[in-house]
Amino acid sequence: MLSRLNRRVFGVGRRRIHYSATRRHTQYDPDAEPREEEQVDVCIVGAGPAGLSAAIRLKQLETETGKEVRVVVLEKGSEVGAHILSGAVIEPSALDVLLPDWRTTEHPLSQPVTSSSMRFFTEKYAVPLPHPPQMNNKGNYIASLSRVAAWLGGIAEELGVDVYPGFAGARFLLSDSPDASDAQGRSVRSVRGVITHDAGLTRQRTKSARFEPGIAFRARATLLAEGAHGSLSKTAISMYDLRHDAEPQTYGIGIKEVWRVDPEKHVLGKVVHSVGWPLDYQTYGGAWEYHMADGLVSIGLVVGLDYKNPWLEPYREFQRMKHHPHYRTLLDGAERLAYGARSLTEGGLQSLPKLDFPGGALIGCSAGVVNTAKIKGTHNAMRTGMLAAETAFTALHPGTTFTPVASPATFTPSTAESESEVETISLAAYNSAFPQSPAHKDLWSVRNLRPAFNTQLGLYGGVMYAGMDTLLGGRVPWTFRHHRTRVDSPDAHATRPAIECAPIAYPPFEPPLSTDLMSSVALTGTNHAEGQAVHLRVMKPVEGEASETAGRRREHVAKNVGTYAGLLGRACPAGVYEYVPDDGGKAVPGNVAEEEGAEGKKLVINSQNCIHCKLCDIKVPTQDITWTVPEGGGGPKYTLT
């Protein structure tokens, strides 16, 4: 088993395979494939701040108590940090709890914030605004979250965690029959672990000569730390109805670049946030400018994915933003080093699902703990990871005492002994301990700020309300809803038909200040194995058809081109989706059969470009694109983000 893991992760013993154009492929049935199995105590899906904090805390408790716990972290990126992207200004409160001596070691949080300001942008001016107290950055650090994750990954491995980059958690291992209850008391099958992605599938989803079945990690507890809108998290939330008592999640898309600027323009530790232009007053969003160490500046734009106009292009809005005199001056003579994009949760407290499910739990952005008002989430993600770890350890080793650190006021380990060798453990104590925990309090105080921007007054109403609510510290007797009507996918539902909206005329690119999309995607280092099955699938049911078919694509194209002017062709920040002229029935790349067109167009999915931002799954108005994990190791290779 270990030799196989080493071979897949590090490339040891690989042999070159030559393919023949006439080679026959065999049929593929994932449920019938024989698989190697590994038994672990806790399987964590995702090596971000939440997942790694959970892993580190579990191993710290092993050291403190002498009770063994085997922890595996599965990471779909080629290395830890490769799929991590954020601004990022990091609040170190959770890090201080997890690793109290971190400041005395080598670490990537080398640049403290030295100043923080707020601006309102018009097309030509940057008007100073009072700085919101909740955005106070005293004691915070500017850093690359990708590098922070890589650093935490190294600490986890030193403590004995098995971290496996290049292994994408593709689907759940479930109990053979119903043995648990969901949030509504219905009988369900429990999660018993995770199966990693099968490698070597063709575009037709048959087995090629290089086929290798994924590994089944059978776990007593499964922690989902995939980030915003992860595929397994989405499955768990739906399967166990975890949002029954919560609002649907609402998202934003964050687009980021890192530049090396003229030393005379670089101000170490400077933080600037802005609202207003280039977005209109009805579109939620804002920009950042963070002066990092080593002469680097992180700039970016967040656009709320509940935007209404299907003609809007988040990437073009970001490129247009750099035409503002403020950015023209800053970036004159600068060199662009990195680009990336990622969806982020914005729903806050109102959109938090039930955090535990039979056999596992949601942590970090899989749960949705970003403090949108602060524009920070790393500290809360780490807090949830630590809290889930402490409750899991207690369930694994009943009666074992230790000093809790994640939320001592709401969780202490039970001293009562009980049967510890059950196949799966309950993490209900994690869900029970979260209310009034530090992360919960952080979200409660700002719960009304994001939905305040959804009124008819848009940006202006939101800013006015935010000022009042901030003065009161969120201590008001009401809690706003994000949307007036409850729908499963509010961001997609918010999109208006193209005929009701005005097309947006974007200015020409001005290299090197602003560049075309493919020039930016090239900076991500994105790569997917050639010929593999497309991981972006048109999956909404069509009557009488039970799988991804030409009929489903026709339905998709007819609605998305006919009503929404091909929104995904503009919304995707990596150029994955194209609606091309129908060529008379000939199949095109990424498609499954002939006769897939409608409205004179066909859908082309350039899955090799995908940077795993998940925007398509969230925003497509027809809600028929399903983002699934590709083969492990595929995707972007972020290092500065």
N, C-alpha and C positions, 0 to 999 in steps of 0.2 A: 504493500500500500504506500509506504513512504517513498519508495523509489518511483512510483507512478506520480505522486505529487511533485517530487523534485523534477521529474522529467517535464511535466507540464508547466511548472512555474519557472524553472531556470533553464529549460531547453537541454537538459542533460540527456544524451543518448538518442536525440532525435535523428531520424533518417529521412533523406529526401525522397519524396514520392513523385513519380512521374505519372501523369494522367493521360489516358487515351481518349480521343474524341468519341470513340465508339464503345467505351466502357459502359457496361450495364450497371445501373444502380438498383439497390434492393429496397423494398418497401420498409417504411418506418412506422413503428407503433411504440410510442414512448412507454406505455404501460407494460409492454411485454419484454422490454429490454432487460437482460440480466445486468446487475450493477454491483460494484463493490460497495460495501457499507462500512462506515466508521461510526462507532458509538462515542458520543461526547456528552458532557453534562449540559453545557450551554453552547448553542450555535448562534453566532451573531452575524447578520447579513448586512455588510456595509462597514468599511473602515474609515468612517468620518469621525468627527469629534465625539458624537454620541456613542457609537459602537465601540470605539477605542477606550473611551472613559469607562464604559461598562466592563470591558475586558480587563483593564488595569485594576479597577476596583475589586473585581472578583479575585484576581491573583493577590492583591494586597490582603484580602481577607483570608486567603489560603495561608499566607505567611503569618498573619496575626494569630490564627486559630490552630494551625497545623492540620486543618481538614482539607483534603485534596479536592480540586475541582478542575476538570479538563475543559478548556475554553478554546473554541475555534472561531476565527473571524474570516468570513468569505468576502473577498473584494473583487468586483468585476473589472476594475481597472488593471492595467498591466503592472502597476506598482502602487503602493499606498500613496495617496495624494494626487494620482493622475486624473481623477474625475472630480476633484474638489475645487470649487470656485466660489469666491465671496469677495466683498469689498476690499479689505475687511478691517474694521476697527473692532478690536476684541476687548471685551470687559473681562478681566482676569479673576473675578470672584470665584467662579467654579474651579478654575485651575489652582487657585490658592488652597482650596479644600482638598482637591484630588492629589496634588503634588506640592505640599507646603514649601519645599526647598527648591522649587523649580528655578528661582532667580539666581541661585548659586551654581547652576549647571549651564552648559552650552545649550542655547535655545534660540528659536527663530523670532521671538518677540523682542527684537532689538531696538525698536523705535517707539518711544513713548509719544503720546499726543502732546503737542506743545501749545496749540491754539485751536479753537473751534468756532466756526461762524456759520451763519445762515444767509442765503441770498434769494431774492426774487428776481428771476430772469425775464426780461422782455427780449425782443429780437436784437436789440443793440445795447441794452444796459443791464447791469447787475446791481440791484438795489438792496442794501443791507436790511435785514429783518432782525427783530429781537430773537436771541437764541433760546429755543425751547429748553426748559430745565431738564426734561427727560432725555434730551440729547447731550447732556453734559458729558464730556469725555475726559475729565480729570482722572488720572490713574489708568487710563486705557492705553492700548498699544495698536499701532498700525502694523499689519503683517500680511504675508501671503498665507491664506488658510490651507492651501495645498502643502506648503512647507510645514505648517503646524501639524497637519495630519501625519505627514511622513515622520516627523519627530515623535509624536505620540505612538506611532506604529513601532518605532524602534524601542521605546520604553516598554511597550506591551510585550514585545518579543523577548526582551531581557528578563522580564518577569515570568516567562514560560508560556505565554499565549501562542497558540499556533495560528499565525497570520498567513493566509493563502491568497496572494494577489493573482489575478487571472482566472478566478473561479467565480462565475456569476450564478447567484442563487436563482434558479429558473422556476421551480414550483415546489409546492409543499409535499412532504410525506404526511399522509393522513392515516388515522386509525382505520381499521378494516370496516368498522360499523359504527353507528352513532354511539358515543360514550360520554357526551357532555351536553351542555346547554348553552345557547347563544344569549345575547343580551335580552331577548324576549322570552326566554324559557323554552325555546324549541330545541328538539333533539338534533345534535350535529356531531360530525366527526371532528376529533381534536387533531391539532397539528403535532406531528411526531418528529419533525425535523425538516430538512431542506434537501432537494435534489439539485445538483449543479447542471449547467447547460450541457446538452449533448453536442459534441463537436463533430464536424464533418458532414453536416446536412447540406444537400444541394438546394438550389432555389425552388425546386419542385418538392422539397421536403421529403426526399428519399435519402438513403444512406450512400455516401460516396466511399471511395477506397480508404479515405483517411478517417472514417467514422470512429468515434470513441465515445461510449456512453458516459454520461455524467455520474458523479459519485453521490451516493445517498448518505448524508450526515444525519444519523438518527440521534436526536437530542431530547433531553428531559425538559429543556426550555429553549425556545427560539425567540431571539430578540431581533426585531426588524429596525434597522438603522440605515435605510436606503436613501434618505433624503426626501425631498418633496416629490410626492406622487410616484413613489416606487411601485414597481409592478406587483411584488408580493404584498406590500402594504395595501395597495388598492384591492387586491384579492381578499385579504383578511377583513378589511373594513366592510366589503360587500357580503362576504360569506357569513360573517357573524353579526351583521347589522350594527356595527359599532357606532354609526352616526345617528342612531334612532333618536337620541335625546340631544343632538347637536345640529347646528346649521351645517350645510355643505361647505366644504373648503373653498376659499377664493384665493387666487394666485396672482403673482406678478412675474414678469420675465426681466431678469437682470442681465444687461449686456456690458461687458467690461473690456478695457484695454489697459496695458501697462506700457508706459513710455519712459525712456531715459531723457531727461530734459537738460537744458543749459544750466550749469551749476549756479549761475547768477539768478536763475528763476526758481531754483529749488529751495524750499523752506522746510527744513527738517521738522517732521511732526505736525505740519499744518493740515487741518481738516476743514473742508468747505462742503456744505450741503446746499442744494438749491431746489426750488420748485418753480413752476411756471413754464415759460418757453423752453423747448420747442413744442411741448404738449399743449393742447387746448384746455380750457378751464373745466371741461366735462370729463377729461381723461386723468385718472389718478396716476401719479408718478412723481419722480424726482431724480436728481443727479447727485453725484459725489465727486470729490477730488481729494485724494489722500496722498500726502508727500511721505513716501516710505524711506527707508534707509538706502544707501548706495546710489543716491541721485535718481531714484525711480519715483514715478507718480502713477497711482492707480486712478483712472477716471471711469465713470460708468453712468448708466441710466437705467432706472427701473420703470417699467410701464405696467400698470395694473391690467391684468388680462380680462377684466370685465369692460374693456373699451368697446364702444358701440360701432364705430365706423370700420367696416371690413376693408376699406382702402388704406387704412393705417399700416405702416411698415415699421415695427420697432427698430429694426436695424438702420433704416434710413433716418428715423428720428434721431438716433444716436449720432449718426454721421453728420446730420444737419446741425446738431447741437455744437459740434466742434467748429462750426463756422462762426459762432458767436465771438465777438472781439476778445472776450476774456480768454477763451481757449486758443484763439489764433495767436495771441501773445504768448501764452504759456507754452504752446507746442511748436512755436517757430524754431526751426533748427533741431528739433527733438527727433528721437528714433523710436519707432513703435516696436516693442519686443513681444507682446503677447495679446491674444484676443480670446474671448470665450463668452458663453452665455449659459444661464441656468434658471429654471423656474424656482420660485420661492413661495412659501406659504404666507398669506397675509390675513387669514381669518382670525387668528388669535384665540382668545378664550371661548368665543361663541362657537368656533368650529372645531374645538377639541373633541375627538371621538372618545368613546370608552377605551382606556389605554391597554387593558388586558383582554386576551381571548383564550380559549381552551388550548393550552400548550405554549403560550407565548405572550408577547407584548410589543407595543409600538413605542419607540423612543426617538428623541430628537425631532427632526423635520418630518419623519414618517408620521409622527403625531401632530406636528404643526405648532412648534413653540417659539417661532420668531416673534420678537417684540417689534412690530412694524413701526411704532412711534420712535423707538430708539434706533431703528435700522440695525438691529443686532439679534443674533439668535444662538451664537456659539455657546455662550454661558448657560443658557437654558437647556440646550441640547446635551451638554455635559452633565448638567444636574439630573436630567431624566435618566441618562445612562447610569449614573452612580446610584440613583434611587432604585432603578430596576435591578441593578446588580446586587444591592444589599438585600432586597426582598427575595431575589432568586437564591442567594446563598443561604438565607434562613430556611427557605423551603427545601433546599438540598440537604442541609444539615440541621434538622430541628433540634432545638435545645442548646445550640452552640451560641455563646454570647460573644459580642464584639462591640466596639464603639462605633455607632452609626455617625456618618458625617454628611450625608447627602441632604437629609431633612430631619434632624434629630427631634424636632418638635412634633413631627407627624408620624415618624416610624422608629420603633425600637425593636430589636430582635426578641422573639418570644423565647422564654426559657423552658417552655413545655416541650417534652420529647414526644415524638410520634414516629410512625413508620416512615423511613426515609428512602426506601428503595422502590417507590412507585415509578411507573414508566414515564409519566409526565408530572410536572409540578404545577401548582396554581400560582399565578402572579397577581391574584386579586388584591393582595396587600399593597402592591405598587399603585394600582388604580385608587385604592382607598387612601393612601398616604399622599397622593399628589395634591388634592385640595389643601390650601394653606401652606404648601411647601414654598420654598423661595421662588421657584419657577412660576408657580401658580400666582403668587402675589405680584410678581413682575408683570404678568399678563393682565391681571385684574385691574391694575391701576390705569392701564391705557386701553381698556377694552372698547371704549366708545370712539376712539380717535379715527380709526380706519373707516368704520361705517358712516361717520359724520361727513365724509366726502361724497357720499352717494345720494345726496339731496339734489334738488333742482339748482341749488347755488353752486354745486360742484366744488372746485378748488377754493373759492372765496368763502363759501359756507363752512367748509372743512377747517380752514385756517382759523376763522373766527371762533368756531366751537372749540377747536383744540386749545386755543389760548385760555378760554374760560375753564375747560375741564382740567387743564394742567394746573391752574391755580388751586383747584380743589383737590388735586391728587387723585382724581377718579372717584372721589367719595360722593357720588350722586346716587339717588335711589332708582335709577333706570339703567337699562342695558339695551343699546340699539341693536337692531338686526342689520345684517349686511345687505339683504335684499328683501323687497316687500313681499314677494311670493317665494315659496319654497320649491325649488327645482333641484334635481340631482346634480346638474352641472351649470351653476349660475353664470360662470364666465362665458361659456359657450352660448347660453340662453340670452345673454345681454347683447349679442351681436345682431345688428339690424340688417335687413336686406339692403343690398348695394344701391338699389334704386332710390332708397330713402336718404342716402348719404352723399356728400360731395367728394369726388376724387381729390386726392392730395397731390399737389405738384411739388415734388422734391427737387432741390437744386442739384446740378451736376456734381459729381465727385471732384475733389481737388487734391489729388495725390501730392505729397504723402499725408496731408492733413486728414483727408477723408478718402476712403478707397472702396472699390467694389467688394461685394460679399465674398467671392472666392479667394481674393487676396487675403482677406481676414481669416477665412476658414483654414487656409494653408498654415497660419501661425499656430493653430491648435494641435498640430501633429496627429490629427485624426486618421485612424486606419482601422479597417475591418478586413478579416480574412476574405480573400477573393473567392467568389462563387458560393458563399454561405447563404443559407436561407435568410430572406429578408425579415428583419425583426420588427418592422413597422407594418401592421397588417390591417386590412379593411375587414372588420369583424362584426359589424352590426347585422343582425339577422334580416334576411329577406325571405318572405314566405316561400316555403318549399325548398329552400337551399340551406344546407347545414354547415357549410365550411366557407373558407375564403374562395369566392368564385367570381367569374366575370359579371354575374348579375349584381353582386354587391358593389362592384366597382362602377357599373353603369349607374346604379342608384346614387352612389357617392358623387360621381361627376355631374350627374343631372342636377342635383340639389346645390352642390357647392359652386359650380360654375354658373348655373342658371340663376340662382338667388343671391349668392354671396361673392360673385366675381372671382372665384378661385382664391379665397382668403389665405389658405396655407402657402400658396406660392409667394405671398408677400410676408406672412407672419413668421415663417421659420427662419431663425437666424443662422442657418447653415446651408440653405439652398437644397434641402432634401426633396421638396415637393415641386413638381412642375405639371401644369395642365397644358399639354402640347396638342397641336392640331391632329385630329384623327386621320390616320393614314390608310384608311380603308380596311381595317380588320387585322393588320399585322400587329402581333404582340410587341410590346416595348419593354425595356429593362425594368425589372421589379414587378412586372405584371404576371398574372397566373394563367391567362388564357387569351384567346382572341375575342373580338367583338366586345370590348370593355368600354367603349366610348359612348358619349352622349353630348348633346349640345355642340357637336363638331369638335370635341376635345377628348383627350385621354389623360389619365393620371399616370405620371412617371414618378417612382419613388427611388431617389438616389440615396439608398440607405448607407452607402459607403461614406457619405458626408456627415452622418448624424453625430452630433456632439452631446447627445443624451440629455437635452434640456427639458424634454417632456412637453413642450408647448403644444405640439400637435394633438396629443391625447387630451389635453385640457381644453383647448380653444376651438377645435374644429366644430362648427355649428351643428353638424349632423351626429356628432359623438360616435363616429364609427371607425376611428383610427385607434388601434390598440398598440401601445408601445410595449414591447417585450424585450428581455435582455438578449443581446447578441452573444456570440461566442465570447467567453472570458478573455480579457486582454484587449478587446476591441474598443474603439472610441477615442476620445481625446487623450492627449498626454500633457496635461497641465503641470507646470512647475512654478510659475510666478503668480498664479491666480489665487 
